[in-house]
Amino acid sequence: MTTLALLGTPSGYELLIIVFAILLLFGGKKIPELMRGLGKGIREFNSAKASMQEELQQGMREEAKTKE
């Protein structure tokens, strides 16, 4: 079963071809902008996830207080 999972992951040459294709498509100047946008998106997702977890925990605490 683990061999099936390894078939889908790209190896060294495949990764090199993917990186080369990205460089050709977007150019060297656009890649930092793309990475900045990706970083912003990840930060926003993590902050939204943290605030949602906090809201759920607060709701569970309030529910526990009302049951007492």
C-alpha positions in Angstrom: 0.0 0.0 0.0 2.9 2.4 0.7 4.3 1.8 -2.8 1.0 3.1 -4.3 1.4 6.3 -2.3 5.0 6.7 -3.6 3.9 6.4 -7.2 2.1 9.7 -7.1 5.0 11.8 -5.6 7.3 13.5 -8.1 11.0 12.5 -8.0 14.1 14.7 -8.6 13.9 15.1 -12.3 10.1 15.6 -12.3 10.4 18.3 -9.7 13.1 20.0 -11.8 10.8 19.9 -14.8 7.9 21.4 -12.8 10.1 24.2 -11.4 11.4 24.9 -14.9 7.8 25.1 -16.3 6.8 27.5 -13.5 9.7 29.7 -14.3 8.8 29.7 -18.0 5.1 30.4 -17.3 5.5 33.2 -14.7 9.0 34.5 -15.1 11.5 35.2 -12.3 9.9 38.5 -11.3 6.4 37.2 -10.7 7.4 34.2 -8.5 8.2 36.3 -5.3 4.8 38.1 -5.7 3.1 34.7 -6.0 4.8 33.4 -2.9 3.9 36.6 -0.9 0.3 36.1 -1.9 0.5 32.5 -0.9 2.0 33.4 2.4 -0.7 36.0 3.1 -3.4 33.4 2.3 -1.9 30.9 4.6 -1.6 33.5 7.4 -5.2 34.5 6.9 -6.4 30.9 6.9 -4.5 30.1 10.1 -5.8 33.2 11.9 -9.4 32.4 10.9 -8.8 28.8 12.0 -7.5 30.0 15.4 -10.4 32.4 15.9 -12.9 29.7 15.0 -11.3 27.3 17.5 -11.4 30.0 20.2 -15.1 30.7 19.6 -15.8 26.9 19.8 -13.9 26.6 23.0 -15.6 29.7 24.5 -19.0 28.3 23.6 -18.2 24.9 25.2 -17.1 26.7 28.4 -20.3 28.7 28.5 -22.3 25.6 27.9 -20.5 23.8 30.7 -21.2 26.8 33.1 -24.9 26.7 32.3 -25.1 23.0 33.0 -23.6 23.4 36.5 
